Every structure is written in C-alpha cells, then in structure tokens.
Amino acid sequence: GCDKRWVRKPFKAGKLQGELIEFGAGAEAYTIAYFKRDGVEWGVVYTAFEMSNKKLYRDWYIKSLQTFSLFDPENSDTIAAARKDPNTLKGEEKRAALKASIAGNPGWYSIDSEHYVVLTNSSEKAFVQQVIKQLETMRAKVYEKYFPPRNNEESLSPVRILDTETEYFQYGGPGSSAGYFNPGSGELVLYTKSSDVSKSTALDNCRSVMFHEGFHQYIHFAVGDVSPHSWFNEGHGDFFAGAKVSGASIKFEEFPWRVEALKYYLQDRSHSLIPVRTLIRMPQSEYYTNAGFKYAEGWALVYYLRNVTRDKKEGEILDIYFNYLADNISAFRAKKKEGKDGKPGTGGESVPGIPGLHLVDFEDEKKVEEILSQAVDKAFEGI
C-alpha cells in the first residue's frame, strides 16, 4: 500500500553505512534507516501519522538515525551477571549483577564505593563522584551512629541517578517527586537536572533528597522494614536532608523546604501548630492529610531533639523510641502483595498527593499499633 513518494538512498550513521528508506502508506509516513553488518540486519523505524506532518518530524528523525551505532558484545561473565536478579545476591556477586544491568547502554556508567553501586547516565560526573562519597560519610558518621545495624551482613545498596527530570519520570519516578526509595528493588532513584531551577539548585536538591531517601534505604538494609510513626520517619529524612558535608565534617542546618513551609502556613493563620502530644501519636493515614504542614512540624521536632535541646531526657527520646521498635521488628511483617506481571510490589496503598508513598498493611495491625504506642510511652515518659 505504498504511494509513489518512495525514496531509497545511501545513508551514514557515524562510520556505519546503510540505507535511508522513506515512503507513505495510507495516512502514515515512514522514515527508516537500514543497516547490515556481519550478516546481521538492523532497522530503525519512525512514523508520522499524516503525510502533511512528515516535514515537521523528518529533520528530527534523520538526526536521531545518524546517532545509531553498534557496540562490541560484552564478555561472557558480564552477560551471565546481567541475567541474575540482584535482589537474590549479596556482596561482589550483587555488585557485578548491578553493573552488568547497564552494560552496553550508551552514556551509562557505574561508580563503586564500599556500600553503594551507582548506576548513572548523568553528565555531572564530578558531582556524582562527590555526592556518593558524601553519602558514605553520612552512613558511617550519622546513619550508623544513630541507628546501629541490627544484622551482621554488609549491605550493598544500588543508587540510580538519571541525568534529567524527564528521564527520571520515564523511569517511573512518581509525579511531583524529586527522588524516591523503592523497597521492592532496594534502589534509590534520583536525577541531576531540572527544567525549572538553576543547575546549582538542581544539584543541591539532588544531594538533599539523596540524604533523605538514603536514610530510608539504610534502615531497610541495616535494620529491617520497621515502620515508625511518620513524624519520626519523615522528620529524620528531612533532618538529614539539611546536612552539609565537607570532607569528614558534617553540619546539620535547617532544611529550607520545611522552614519555608512552616513560615507559609503560620503566616496564613489558617493553621495552628499541632500539639506535640497529638503529633507523636498521629497515625499515618491522618499524618498524610495536609501533609506539607505535618512534614514541616515533624522535621522541626526531630531537629529540636537532635540539634537544639541540651536536656538529657529529651536527648534520649529518639533513641529510646527507635530501639524499642527495632527490638520488636517481627511485629512489622507486611502483607505480601503482587505488583505488575505477578512480581512483588512495593506494598501498601498509594497516598494521594504524596508521590511515591505507600501506606503498608501489616499482618497484625493491632500488634503494630500496640508496639508504636508503647514506644511513644517509653520515649516520652516523664517529659
């Protein structure tokens, strides 16, 4: 069903010789690059829905087709590693499988550190190298100090850093989010470029979100899937997001996102501060309604207890609370749910307005509620 507008001529993509084929069929126009090497044929096909639109898209198609290239096959060890599921592996075998998963992908590279494998296509390579060192510093001097590991295995955590915000959303990043931790895959996902902020602001945001979500990732691997009250969980994430790391030195500053939120809500006068005795017992389902205000209050409480108070009893609240939960981690067994294609999902129901967040259903909800209530009682006794 091709019409008379048929073009077939030599075409070159880098050093690769081929043919360019263009024709119309019905209401569609086709632009095809055809290549053959070593007995193997490749065809890259673009279509426009109407012949009249062909002129609008053709130049883009040609430029894209000119970037087509072939890569030498990976060695047999890499191919074998790429076929393994990293979630079932440990140590260097897991590292090899993670790195093999991007082998041969144009523009992608990996960076190794003691506890992390970074998979990235970011053009900000110097930043990525710097920030993963800072995440290692946060882990050694902050996460492990505040929350000592509860297992003897050395965890290896994947961190995927996309170059642009668009690629991040294409990969599956929740709408309006700046990064997320996926407990199903154990992967921390971020990006380095945003269309609506400056380069320096985008990189600062990436670093802050890495420190926040890196805390959730650390707890997942080093302690387990414990599920604290949201003021504690998200409050700590935002507290760590305000960290400034310089070499081996770490300074915790106020996190601007939450400070500005508090100012906005309080100046609006339509909100009044939630009493601490209410905030610390607030269930997740209630915490995530009007979440911006509660996130800010949760951050402020953790910031006060970690960085401001000099009272000995107040200074022990967070450790007493978390240790009690960790000692009773067996209560936090989540109901198993299937994701797409029958694979394990991230668990829980998504929360409207809170990208990437799921409320988890536990096997014994009553037991979890009892443990959470007892943890608050013990931590805040006499306060």
C-alpha positions as CSV (number, residue, x, y, z in Angstrom):
1,G,0.0,0.0,0.0
2,C,2.9,2.5,-0.6
3,D,2.3,5.6,-2.6
4,K,4.6,6.9,-5.3
5,R,6.6,9.1,-2.9
6,W,9.2,6.4,-2.4
7,V,12.9,7.3,-1.5
8,R,15.7,4.8,-1.1
9,K,19.3,6.1,-0.9
10,P,22.6,5.6,0.8
11,F,22.7,6.7,4.5
12,K,25.5,7.0,7.0
13,A,25.4,6.9,10.8
14,G,28.9,7.6,12.0
15,K,31.1,5.0,10.3
16,L,28.2,2.7,9.7
17,Q,27.0,2.6,6.1
18,G,23.3,1.8,5.3
19,E,20.3,3.0,3.5
20,L,17.5,5.5,4.1
21,I,14.1,4.4,3.1
22,E,11.1,6.8,3.1
23,F,7.6,6.2,1.9
24,G,3.9,6.9,2.6
25,A,1.3,4.3,3.3
26,G,-2.3,5.4,3.8
27,A,-2.3,8.2,6.4
28,E,1.2,7.5,7.7
29,A,4.7,8.4,6.6
30,Y,7.7,6.2,7.3
31,T,11.3,7.1,7.7
32,I,13.6,4.0,8.1
33,A,17.3,3.5,8.5
34,Y,18.6,0.1,7.4
35,F,22.0,-1.3,8.3
36,K,23.7,-4.6,7.8
37,R,27.0,-5.9,9.3
38,D,28.4,-9.3,9.8
39,G,25.3,-11.0,8.5
40,V,23.0,-9.2,11.0
41,E,20.4,-6.6,9.9
42,W,19.0,-3.7,11.8
43,G,16.2,-1.4,11.0
44,V,15.1,1.7,12.9
45,V,11.6,2.9,12.0
46,Y,9.9,6.3,12.6
47,T,6.4,7.1,11.6
48,A,4.3,10.3,11.4
49,F,0.5,10.0,11.5
50,E,-0.1,12.1,8.4
51,M,1.8,12.9,5.3
52,S,1.4,16.6,6.0
53,N,3.3,16.2,9.3
54,K,6.2,14.5,7.7
55,K,8.0,17.8,7.1
56,L,7.7,18.7,10.8
57,Y,9.3,15.5,12.0
58,R,11.7,14.4,9.3
59,D,14.7,16.5,10.4
60,W,14.4,15.2,14.0
61,Y,14.1,11.6,12.6
62,I,17.2,12.0,10.5
63,K,19.3,13.5,13.3
64,S,18.3,10.6,15.6
65,L,19.0,8.0,13.0
66,Q,22.5,9.4,12.5
67,T,23.3,8.6,16.1
68,F,22.7,4.8,15.6
69,S,25.8,2.8,16.5
70,L,26.8,-0.8,17.2
71,F,28.8,-2.0,20.2
72,D,31.0,-5.0,20.6
73,P,29.3,-7.7,22.6
74,E,30.0,-7.9,26.3
75,N,32.2,-10.7,27.6
76,S,30.5,-13.9,28.8
77,D,31.0,-13.1,32.5
78,T,29.1,-9.8,32.1
79,I,26.3,-11.4,30.1
80,A,25.9,-14.1,32.8
81,A,25.8,-11.5,35.6
82,A,23.2,-9.5,33.7
83,R,20.8,-12.4,33.8
84,K,20.8,-12.7,37.6
85,D,18.4,-10.9,39.9
86,P,20.5,-8.6,42.1
87,N,17.8,-8.9,44.9
88,T,18.8,-12.5,45.4
89,L,22.5,-11.8,45.6
90,K,25.0,-10.4,48.1
91,G,28.4,-8.8,48.1
92,E,30.5,-8.7,45.0
93,E,28.2,-11.0,43.1
94,K,25.4,-8.5,43.6
95,R,27.8,-5.6,42.6
96,A,28.6,-7.4,39.3
97,A,25.0,-8.1,38.5
98,L,24.0,-4.4,39.1
99,K,26.8,-3.1,36.9
100,A,26.0,-5.7,34.2
101,S,22.5,-4.4,34.1
102,I,23.6,-1.3,32.3
103,A,26.5,-2.8,30.3
104,G,26.3,-1.7,26.7
105,N,23.8,1.1,27.3
106,P,25.1,4.3,25.6
107,G,26.1,7.0,28.1
108,W,25.7,4.9,31.2
109,Y,28.5,4.2,33.6
110,S,28.9,2.9,37.2
111,I,30.7,4.2,40.3
112,D,31.7,1.9,43.1
113,S,32.0,2.7,46.8
114,E,32.2,0.5,49.9
115,H,28.4,0.2,50.4
116,Y,26.9,1.6,47.2
117,V,26.9,0.9,43.5
118,V,25.9,4.0,41.5
119,L,24.3,3.4,38.1
120,T,24.0,6.6,36.1
121,N,23.9,8.4,32.8
122,S,24.4,11.9,34.4
123,S,26.6,14.3,32.6
124,E,27.5,15.7,36.0
125,K,30.1,13.0,36.7
126,A,32.2,15.1,39.1
127,F,29.1,15.8,41.2
128,V,28.0,12.1,41.2
129,Q,31.5,11.1,42.4
130,Q,31.5,13.7,45.1
131,V,28.0,13.0,46.4
132,I,28.4,9.3,46.7
133,K,31.5,9.9,48.9
134,Q,29.3,12.2,51.0
135,L,26.6,9.5,51.3
136,E,29.3,7.1,52.5
137,T,30.3,9.7,55.1
138,M,26.6,10.2,56.1
139,R,26.3,6.4,56.5
140,A,29.5,6.0,58.6
141,K,29.1,9.1,60.8
142,V,25.4,9.6,61.1
143,Y,23.1,6.7,60.0
144,E,25.2,4.0,61.7
145,K,25.8,6.2,64.8
146,Y,22.1,7.0,65.3
147,F,20.8,3.6,64.1
148,P,23.4,0.8,64.7
149,P,23.0,-2.1,62.2
150,R,20.9,-5.0,63.5
151,N,22.3,-7.6,61.2
152,N,25.8,-8.9,60.5
153,E,25.7,-8.7,56.8
154,E,27.4,-6.0,54.9
155,S,24.7,-4.4,52.7
156,L,25.3,-3.2,49.2
157,S,22.8,-0.6,48.0
158,P,22.0,0.4,44.4
159,V,21.7,4.1,43.6
160,R,20.4,5.1,40.2
161,I,21.0,8.7,39.2
162,L,19.2,9.8,36.0
163,D,20.6,12.8,34.0
164,T,17.3,14.7,33.6
165,E,14.0,15.1,35.3
166,T,12.3,13.8,32.2
167,E,14.3,10.6,32.2
168,Y,13.5,10.2,35.9
169,F,9.8,10.3,35.3
170,Q,10.1,8.0,32.3
171,Y,11.9,5.5,34.5
172,G,8.9,5.5,36.9
173,G,9.5,8.4,39.3
174,P,6.2,9.4,40.9
175,G,4.8,12.7,39.7
176,S,6.0,15.8,41.5
177,S,8.7,13.9,43.4
178,A,12.4,14.7,43.4
179,G,13.6,11.2,44.2
180,Y,12.4,8.0,45.9
181,F,13.5,4.8,47.6
182,N,11.9,1.6,46.2
183,P,11.9,-1.1,49.0
184,G,10.9,-3.7,46.4
185,S,14.1,-3.4,44.5
186,G,16.2,-1.7,47.2
187,E,17.0,1.0,44.8
188,L,17.4,4.8,45.5
189,V,16.4,6.8,42.4
190,L,17.4,10.5,41.7
191,Y,18.2,12.9,38.9
192,T,20.6,15.8,38.4
193,K,18.9,18.2,36.0
194,S,15.6,20.0,36.3
195,S,13.9,22.3,33.7
196,D,12.6,24.9,36.2
197,V,15.6,25.6,38.5
198,S,19.2,26.5,38.0
199,K,22.0,23.9,37.7
200,S,23.3,24.6,41.2
201,T,19.8,24.4,42.8
202,A,19.1,21.1,40.9
203,L,22.3,19.6,42.3
204,D,21.7,20.8,45.8
205,N,18.2,19.3,45.6
206,C,19.6,16.0,44.4
207,R,22.0,15.9,47.3
208,S,19.3,16.8,49.9
209,V,17.0,14.1,48.5
210,M,19.8,11.6,48.5
211,F,20.5,12.1,52.2
212,H,16.8,11.9,53.0
213,E,16.0,8.8,50.9
214,G,19.4,7.3,51.8
215,F,18.3,7.2,55.4
216,H,15.2,5.1,54.4
217,Q,17.4,2.8,52.3
218,Y,19.9,2.4,55.1
219,I,17.2,1.4,57.6
220,H,15.8,-1.1,55.1
221,F,19.1,-2.9,54.6
222,A,20.7,-2.5,58.1
223,V,17.8,-2.7,60.5
224,G,14.8,-4.1,58.5
225,D,11.4,-2.9,57.4
226,V,10.4,-1.3,60.7
227,S,7.7,1.3,60.3
228,P,7.9,4.2,62.8
229,H,5.4,7.0,63.2
230,S,5.7,9.4,60.3
231,W,6.9,12.3,62.5
232,F,9.9,10.2,63.3
233,N,10.4,8.6,59.8
234,E,10.0,11.6,57.6
235,G,11.2,14.0,60.2
236,H,14.6,12.3,60.3
237,G,14.7,12.1,56.5
238,D,14.2,15.9,56.3
239,F,16.7,16.4,59.2
240,F,19.4,14.5,57.2
241,A,18.4,16.5,54.0
242,G,19.7,19.6,55.8
243,A,23.2,18.1,56.3
244,K,26.2,19.9,54.9
245,V,29.1,17.5,54.3
246,S,32.7,18.8,53.9
247,G,35.3,16.1,53.9
248,A,34.8,14.2,57.1
249,S,32.9,17.0,58.7
250,I,29.1,17.1,58.9
251,K,27.0,20.1,60.0
252,F,23.2,19.9,60.3
253,E,21.4,23.1,59.2
254,E,17.8,24.0,59.0
255,F,16.2,22.4,55.9
256,P,14.9,25.3,53.8
257,W,12.0,23.3,52.3
258,R,10.4,22.8,55.7
259,V,11.3,26.2,57.2
260,E,9.6,27.9,54.3
261,A,6.6,25.6,54.7
262,L,6.3,26.5,58.4
263,K,6.5,30.2,57.7
264,Y,3.9,30.0,54.9
265,Y,1.4,28.0,57.0
266,L,1.8,30.1,60.1
267,Q,1.6,33.4,58.3
268,D,-1.5,32.2,56.6
269,R,-3.2,32.0,60.0
270,S,-5.4,29.2,58.8
271,H,-3.2,26.7,60.6
272,S,-2.2,26.4,64.2
273,L,0.6,24.2,65.5
274,I,-0.4,20.6,66.3
275,P,0.4,19.8,70.0
276,V,3.4,17.5,70.2
277,R,1.4,15.0,72.3
278,T,-1.0,14.7,69.3
279,L,1.7,14.7,66.6
280,I,3.7,11.9,68.1
281,R,0.7,9.5,68.2
282,M,-0.8,10.5,64.8
283,P,-1.4,7.5,62.6
284,Q,0.0,7.5,59.0
285,S,-3.4,7.9,57.4
286,E,-4.0,11.1,59.3
287,Y,-0.5,12.4,59.0
288,Y,-0.6,12.5,55.3
289,T,-3.7,14.7,55.0
290,N,-2.4,18.3,54.7
291,A,1.0,16.6,54.7
292,G,3.1,19.7,53.9
293,F,2.3,21.2,57.3
294,K,2.8,18.0,59.2
295,Y,6.1,17.2,57.4
296,A,7.3,20.6,58.5
297,E,6.3,20.0,62.1
298,G,7.8,16.5,62.1
299,W,11.1,18.0,60.8
300,A,11.0,20.7,63.5
301,L,10.5,18.2,66.3
302,V,13.4,16.0,65.2
303,Y,15.6,19.0,64.5
304,Y,14.9,20.2,68.1
305,L,15.6,16.8,69.7
306,R,18.8,16.2,67.6
307,N,20.3,19.6,67.3
308,V,18.9,22.1,69.8
309,T,17.9,20.6,73.2
310,R,20.5,20.2,75.9
311,D,18.1,18.4,78.2
312,K,19.4,14.9,79.0
313,K,15.9,13.2,79.0
314,E,14.8,15.0,75.8
315,G,18.1,14.0,74.2
316,E,17.3,10.3,74.8
317,I,13.8,10.3,73.3
318,L,14.6,9.3,69.8
319,D,17.0,6.5,70.7
320,I,14.5,5.0,73.2
321,Y,11.7,5.2,70.7
322,F,13.5,3.6,67.8
323,N,15.3,0.9,69.8
324,Y,12.0,-0.3,71.1
325,L,10.6,-0.6,67.6
326,A,13.8,-2.3,66.4
327,D,13.6,-4.8,69.3
328,N,10.1,-5.7,68.2
329,I,10.7,-5.7,64.4
330,S,9.0,-9.1,64.0
331,A,5.6,-7.3,64.5
332,F,6.1,-5.3,61.3
333,R,5.5,-8.1,58.9
334,A,3.7,-6.6,55.9
335,K,1.0,-8.4,53.9
336,K,2.5,-9.6,50.7
337,K,1.1,-8.0,47.6
338,E,1.8,-8.6,43.9
339,G,2.9,-5.9,41.6
340,K,2.7,-5.8,37.9
341,D,3.3,-9.1,36.0
342,G,2.9,-11.1,39.2
343,K,6.2,-9.6,40.6
344,P,6.4,-8.4,44.2
345,G,5.1,-4.9,44.6
346,T,6.3,-2.0,46.8
347,G,3.5,-2.9,49.2
348,G,0.7,-0.8,50.6
349,E,-1.7,1.7,49.1
350,S,-0.5,4.9,47.5
351,V,-1.2,8.2,49.3
352,P,-2.9,10.9,47.2
353,G,-0.7,14.0,47.0
354,I,2.4,12.3,48.4
355,P,4.4,10.9,45.5
356,G,6.0,7.5,45.9
357,L,4.5,7.0,49.4
358,H,2.5,3.9,50.3
359,L,0.7,3.0,53.5
360,V,1.6,-0.6,54.4
361,D,-0.9,-3.2,55.6
362,F,0.5,-5.4,58.3
363,E,-0.3,-9.0,59.1
364,D,-1.2,-8.0,62.7
365,E,-2.4,-4.3,62.6
366,K,-3.4,-4.4,66.3
367,K,0.0,-5.6,67.4
368,V,1.8,-2.9,65.3
369,E,-0.5,-0.2,66.9
370,E,0.4,-1.6,70.4
371,I,4.1,-1.5,69.7
372,L,4.0,2.0,68.3
373,S,2.0,3.3,71.3
374,Q,4.3,1.6,73.8
375,A,7.4,3.1,72.0
376,V,5.9,6.6,72.4
377,D,5.0,5.9,76.1
378,K,8.6,4.8,76.9
379,A,10.3,7.5,74.9
380,F,8.3,10.4,76.3
381,E,7.8,9.1,79.9
382,G,8.3,12.0,82.3
383,I,8.5,14.6,79.5
